[in-house]
Amino acid sequence: MNLDQLMSKLLRAARAEPPSGDAPYAFEKRIMARLRDLNLPDPWSLWARQLWRAATPCFAVMLALSLWTFVSPNLEATRASLAADLETTVMVPPNLWEDSW
Amino acid sequence: MGEPSDSELIQSVLQGDANSFEPLIKRYQNRVFATARRYARQQDEVEDIFQEIFIKAFTKLSSYRGDAPFEHWLMRLAVRTCYDFLRAHQRNRETAFSQITDEDTAWLEQFAATPESDHAPAAAKELVNKLLQSLSPQARLVITLLELEEKSVREISALTGWSVPLVKVRAFRARAEMRKILGRVRKEKYL
C-alpha cells in the first residue's frame, strides 16, 4: 500500500470517530460569571472614554476659533493693539507695582 | 411561547441584557466543544479555548450583521480562535514526532495490511492526532477541516478568511507534509 492510500485510509478511519461535544456540567454558568466580571465598569476606562469624547468638540472649537481669527476683518488692528497691550504689560516698571498695592 | 430565536437573544444582549447570552452558549456549546477538541487534547486547554471563543463572541457581538446565521459567525470565530491557539502553542514538532512509539508503528503496518472494516477507529484517531501534532499549525488546520470535518474548499475559505486559491495551495502542502511524516514513521521502523 503506497503512502497516499495509507494516508487516505487512516484519515477515513479517524473520521469515523468524531470528538465528543459534551460540555462539562454548568459550564455556561462559568462563562457567564467571567462575562459579568468583564462587564463591570472600570472608572479609569470611563474617564478615558469621556476624555476621548471631549476631544472632538474641543478640536472643533479650536478649528472654529482659528478660522474666525483668520477671516476676521479687524485682524490687523487687533494684532497691533494686542502687541501694544502685551508690551505695556510686560514692560510695566516695577515702581508701578507698588501703586497697585 | 417558544424559545427566543438567536436574533432576539442577540438584540437583547446588545440592548444591555447580558443574561440573554447564556441561552446562546447553551445552544452552541456542544458544537464549539467538539471543534475545540479537534485542536487541543488536554481538557483544561479545551476549556480555555471554549471560554475564549465565547468571550470574543460576547465582546464582538455588535459586529455580527445578521446576514448569515449566528452559528456560521460563531463557528468562524471558533476556527480562528483554534488556529490562534495552535500558533501560540506550537510545541517542538520533533518532540511531537518522538511521541509516536514502536507500538504505533507496528499498529500502522498491521492497519495497512488489514481490510478497512477490521480496525478500531479510536486507534486510528489516536495516531492521526499524533501525526497532526507534528504538522505546522496551517497544515494541521487544513487537514482537520478538509479531511476530518469534510469541509469544502469554499467552506474552509469562509471559515479561515483565506482565499480559495490559498486554501488549495495550503491543502496541497499540508497533504505533502503529512505524507512525509507518515513516510518517516514507516521508514524509521526498519532503521
Boltz contact constraints between the chains, C-beta under 6 A:
constraints:
  - contact:
      token1: [A, 1]
      token2: [B, 112]
      max_distance: 6.0
  - contact:
      token1: [A, 3]
      token2: [B, 179]
      max_distance: 6.0
  - contact:
      token1: [A, 3]
      token2: [B, 182]
      max_distance: 6.0
  - contact:
      token1: [A, 3]
      token2: [B, 183]
      max_distance: 6.0
  - contact:
      token1: [A, 6]
      token2: [B, 112]
      max_distance: 6.0
  - contact:
      token1: [A, 7]
      token2: [B, 179]
      max_distance: 6.0
  - contact:
      token1: [A, 7]
      token2: [B, 182]
      max_distance: 6.0
  - contact:
      token1: [A, 10]
      token2: [B, 124]
      max_distance: 6.0
  - contact:
      token1: [A, 10]
      token2: [B, 128]
      max_distance: 6.0
  - contact:
      token1: [A, 11]
      token2: [B, 147]
      max_distance: 6.0
  - contact:
      token1: [A, 13]
      token2: [B, 121]
      max_distance: 6.0
  - contact:
      token1: [A, 13]
      token2: [B, 124]
      max_distance: 6.0
  - contact:
      token1: [A, 14]
      token2: [B, 124]
      max_distance: 6.0
  - contact:
      token1: [A, 14]
      token2: [B, 125]
      max_distance: 6.0
  - contact:
      token1: [A, 14]
      token2: [B, 128]
      max_distance: 6.0
  - contact:
      token1: [A, 15]
      token2: [B, 148]
      max_distance: 6.0
  - contact:
      token1: [A, 16]
      token2: [B, 121]
      max_distance: 6.0
  - contact:
      token1: [A, 17]
      token2: [B, 121]
      max_distance: 6.0
  - contact:
      token1: [A, 17]
      token2: [B, 122]
      max_distance: 6.0
  - contact:
      token1: [A, 17]
      token2: [B, 125]
      max_distance: 6.0
  - contact:
      token1: [A, 19]
      token2: [B, 34]
      max_distance: 6.0
  - contact:
      token1: [A, 19]
      token2: [B, 37]
      max_distance: 6.0
  - contact:
      token1: [A, 19]
      token2: [B, 38]
      max_distance: 6.0
  - contact:
      token1: [A, 21]
      token2: [B, 30]
      max_distance: 6.0
  - contact:
      token1: [A, 21]
      token2: [B, 33]
      max_distance: 6.0
  - contact:
      token1: [A, 21]
      token2: [B, 34]
      max_distance: 6.0
  - contact:
      token1: [A, 23]
      token2: [B, 29]
      max_distance: 6.0
  - contact:
      token1: [A, 23]
      token2: [B, 33]
      max_distance: 6.0
  - contact:
      token1: [A, 28]
      token2: [B, 22]
      max_distance: 6.0
  - contact:
      token1: [A, 28]
      token2: [B, 25]
      max_distance: 6.0
  - contact:
      token1: [A, 28]
      token2: [B, 26]
      max_distance: 6.0
  - contact:
      token1: [A, 31]
      token2: [B, 25]
      max_distance: 6.0
  - contact:
      token1: [A, 31]
      token2: [B, 51]
      max_distance: 6.0
  - contact:
      token1: [A, 31]
      token2: [B, 54]
      max_distance: 6.0
  - contact:
      token1: [A, 32]
      token2: [B, 22]
      max_distance: 6.0
  - contact:
      token1: [A, 35]
      token2: [B, 18]
      max_distance: 6.0
  - contact:
      token1: [A, 35]
      token2: [B, 58]
      max_distance: 6.0
  - contact:
      token1: [A, 39]
      token2: [B, 18]
      max_distance: 6.0
